[in-house]
């Protein structure tokens, strides 16, 4: 049947279903008002009306991906803050299986940052538009110039509690996460303030020592931003943030699995140390996501993409063109990670890290019907957000692969 976009109640038949923690064969999902109401085996479900069942034969069904660190897509940079930018990016992300994302900012002059936060706060994705923006992630401006990456050093500064409160107010409670270098926050006042407000604090773009990192976690920090990048390198006598990320189970570690930001052995080390329940896939994707090689905006800068690799004018890595479906494929193909674990790192773990696991990132009764349909070679065929189709690949483009996967 065609997708019942206007139906308030329908069923999805899943030849293979990943919750993602469990794999089930031939199951039905009962979708009502955009939520999953029931899950049951298809065998024996004779009372389900055939004209109310959506089925993509041969596809695997999994929870939609959740990207907590993405700056744009489709040639559009979230620092623009316009509805056209956000809509275009949301549509592109949905084509690659992302159903929820945090719109991530760059460090910028205060006036521009406030304007961007105000604009992002007013954006609401329409039901058929694409991935859902679940909030805002401020990457900066409280970052260490020694580990600035491609952030403009003139805009980096120590923390200011009053300024942070103003940004939080402008966000209309949509500020969900902020990346801070803890050594730029004397007394960890902003770390504590954010944690008290329920805003997740991620540590990154930092030269912090192990002692400074642990103090920030004690004060409420819960995440590590693009682990292994833009931070003090690991040293046997001063492990820094990276060493704490490996060993402290209180924090979730972001990884960019594009083969550029982290060596495969480093990825293996992180996954072996933390497991997929504390490791989450992000893209750090830029406006260049879904676009050919060329020049693209990133905040106040222009970055160049060659061979899918993003660098600024000084040759420094500047985000990525990665998508979460490709990140999942990379873990499975490069590192032989079981498929259910790779899917977990892209869906359930980021959702749970944001305390949103009851509604997104999982397939279970009561959760949003955010579903993706994957071919055997892990290509996204169909994406639903709250039970509505936001992307569908033509059946003629899909040939079910019979190759075995480690699931």
N, C-alpha and C positions, 0 to 999 in steps of 0.2 A: 504494500500500500504506500501511497505518498505520505509524507510526514503530516500528521494531523495538527498543524500549527494552531488552528483555531479550536481544537478540541480541549476541553478542560479535563478530560479523562481518557486515557488510552493505555496500551500495554506495549512493552518492548520485549521482543524475544531475543535472547542472547545465546548464540551457539556456544560461545565461551565467555564467561564472565569473570573479571578480576575485581574484587571488592576494594582495594587491591590485595589485601592480605590473604584472601582465599581465592582459589580458582574453582569455578563450578561450570559444569557442562549442561547446556540446554535448560536455561532458567528464564523465568518471566519476571519483569518488573512492572508493577502497577503504578502508573503515574497519574496523580490527581492534583490539579491546580499547581503544577510545576514542582511538586514534591514526590518523592518515592513513598508510596503508602505501604506496598507489600512486595515481598520477594518470595517466589515459590517455584518448584520444579515445573517445567512445561508438561512433563508426562502426567496425564490424568487431569489436566486443567481444561476439561471439556466445556466448562461454562463460560470461557472467555470468548467473546464474539470475534470472529475472524477478521471482520472489517475494522476492528479497533486495534489490531496488532501491527506494530512497525517492526520490520525484520530486514536486516542486511545479511543475507546468507554468507557464511564463511567468515564474517567479521568477528573480531574480539571486542568486547565492550569493557571499558575501564572508566574510572572517574576522570573528569576533566582535570587538566593540569592547573597548578597554582604557581604563578611566577611572582615572587616577592621583590624582584630587583630587575626592572626593565625601564628603559628611558624613552622608548618610542618604537616605531616600525613604519613601514610603507612610506619612507621619506619624511616622516613627521616626528618632531621632537616634542616631548611632553612639556618642555620649558615654554613652548608657545602658549600652552594652556587653552587653546581654542577648541570648540566643539568639533570642528572639522578634523583637526589633528587627532583628537582622541578617538573619534569614530572610525577614521581610517586605520589607525593603529589597532583598535579593538577588533576590527574585521580581519586584519592580517594575522593577529595572534590566534584567533579562533580557528583559522585554517590550519594551524599547526597544533591544535589540541588544547590550547590554553583557554580556560573558561573563566578564570579569576586572576586579577593582577593588581599589584600596587604600582601606581604611576610614580616613577622615581625622578627626583629633581637633581640638578647639579648645583654646586656652589655658584653664587651670583651676587651682584650688588643687592643690598637689602631691599631696595624698592622693587627690583624685578622679582626677587624671590617672594616677596609678599604678594605681588600681583599674580604670579604663577599659582601660589597656594590658593588664593581667593578664587581663581578661575577653575582650578581642578576641583575645588570643593563643590562647585555648582554643577559638575558634570554627572549625569545619570545615564547609563547605557540603556537604550531602548531594547525591548524584548527580542527584536530580530536583528540587532546591530552587530553584535559580536561578543567578545569576551567582556565580562563584567569587571569594572573598576571597583575594587573593594576598599580602596583607601589610598593614602599618600605615603610615600617613603621619602623623607628628606635625607639625601646623601650629602651631608655637610650642612652649613659651612664650618662646623667645628671640627676641622681636620688639621692634621699636622703638615705644614708645608714640606717637611723632609720626606713625607710619603704621599705627596699630593696626587701622584698619577697624572691624569690629564685634567684634574680640577685646576682652575686658574688660581695661582697662589695669591694674587692680590685680594681675593675674596675670602681667603681662609683666615680664621680668627679664633681666639679663645671664646669660651662659652659666655653667654649673657642670659641670665634667667628671665629678665624682663622681655628680651627679644624673643626667646623661646616661647614664653607665654602668649605673646602677641601672635606668633605664627600658629600656635595651637588654636587660638581663638578664631583666626581667619580661616582655619581649615574646617570650621563647623563640625568638630569632633570626627573629622575624616583623616586626621593625621594618625596613622597606625604605627609608624616605625621611623626611627631616626638613627643614622650612622654617626657615631662620635668617636674621635680619638680621645681616650680617657685622660691622657696627659694634658689635653687642652681644656680640661674641665676641673679647675682647682676646687678641691673639696667635693668633687663629684656631685655638685649641686643640680646640674641639669639631668644627669643620669638618674638621680633620686627623684627629681620632680617628674620626669617622664614616666618612670616606673610607677609612681604613685597615681598618675593619671591613666594608667593602663596602656601607655604607649611603649611599644617594644623598643629596646635600645640594642643596637648592633654596634660592635666595635670594629673599626676599620680605618684605613688611611692613617696608620698610627705607628709610632716608634716606641710604643709602650713596652716596658719590661714585663716579665712574668708577674712580679709583685704588683705593678700598677694594673695589669689585666685582671688579676684575681680580686683586687680591691673593687674594681668596677663591677665585676660579677656579683660580689658580695652586696653591692649597692643596688643591684637590680638588672644589670645587663644580661641579655638572654641569647644573643646571636653574634656570630662573627661574619663580617662582610667579606665576600669573595676571598675565602681563606687561602692564604699563601701569596696573595697579591697585594701590593701597596701596604706592606707591613714589615716590621723588623724581621729579618731572616732568622730562622732557627739556628741556634748555636748551642753546642754541648754544655756550655756553662751559663748561658742566658737564653733559655728557650723562647722567651717573648710570647706574643699572642699566639703564634703558630703552635708552640708547644702546649699552651693551655688549651687551645682548640682541640688538640689530639686527646687530651687526658681528662678534661673537666666535663662531666656528663650534664652539668647544668646549662651548657650552651649548645645551640644548634650551629652547625658549620655550613655556610654556603659553599657550593663548588660550581665552577664554570667548566663543564666537561666538553670543551670544544677542541681539545688537542693543542691549544695555543697557550692558554693561561696556566695550565697545570700539566706536567708530564704524567704519562700513564702510571708510572710507579708512584708518584705523589698521590694520584687519585686512589690507587690501591691502598696506600698507607692510611689515608683518611677514612676510607670505607672500612678497612680492617679495624681501625682504632675506635671508630664511633658507631659503625653500622648505619643502615639506612634509616633507622628510627631517630637518629640525631644528625643526619647529613641530608641536606636538601639541595636539589638542583635549582639553579637560577640561570638566567641567560646573560644578565647585564647587557641586554640587547639595546641597540641604538636605532636611530631613524633609518639606518641602512638595512634593518631586518626586512627580508623579502624583496630586496632591491639588488640590481647588478652592481659590479664594481664601479667606484666613482667617488665623488666628494659629497659629504653629508654633514648636516648641522649637529652639534652636540653642545647645548648651552650657548656660550658666546664664541665657541670655536667651530672650525671646520675640520673634520677628520677624513682621511683617505682610506678607502677600502680597496685592497688588491688581493685577489685570491680568497676573498671572504674574510681577510684579516684586517682589523681596524687599527690605525695608528694616527697620532696627531702630528703636527708639523715638526715636533722634535723627535719623532720616531718612537714615542712611547705607546704602549698598548692603550687603546681607548675604547673599552667596552668590546662588544662582539656583534656578530650577525647570527649568533646561535638562536635556535628555537628549541623549545622543550621536547618536541617529538624527536629531534635529531640528538639531543642530549641523552634521551632514553636509549635510542639506537646505539649511540656511542658506548654507553656502559655495557650494553648487552654484547655488542660485536667486538669491542676492543678488550674488555676485561672479563668477559664471560659471566657477567652479573646475571643472576636469574631474573627473568622478565618481571615477576611480581615485585621483586625488590627494586628494580629500576623504576617501575611505575609508582611504587610507594614514595621514593625520593622526589618524585615530581608532583605528587598529589597529596597523599595523606600526611606526610611529614611536614611540608610547609603549612598546610592548613592547621594541623595540630600545634605547630610552633606559634601560630598566631591566635591560638585558642578559638579556632573556628571549625574544629573538626566535627562538630555536631551537624553542620550545615553544608560544608563543602569538602572536597578531597576524598570522600568516601561514598561507596554505594551501600546504603542501608536505609531501612525505614525511617522516615522523618527528615532525611537529607534532601537538599535541592537535587533536582534531576539534571545535574551537570554531567553529561555523558559524552564519551568519545568512542568512535567505532574505528578499529584499526585493522589493516590487512595483516597477513602473516609476516610481511616484511616491514611491519610497523609504520606504514603510511596511514595518515589520518584520512578516513573516508567520509566521516560525518561527525558533526559537533552539535550538541544540544546544550543550551543554557536555560536552566529552569524549565526544562521540557520543551523548549522551542528550538527549532533548527536555526543555527546561525551560519552553518557551512555544510555543504553537501557536495561530494565529488561524484561525478556521473558514473553510473554503473558500468558504462562502456569503457571507462578508464581503469576499471578494477578487475584484475584477475587474481583470484585467490591463490596464494602460494602454498605449496604443500610441504615446504622445507620445515624440518623440526626445529623448535626453539627450546632453550633451557628455561622452562617455566616453573 
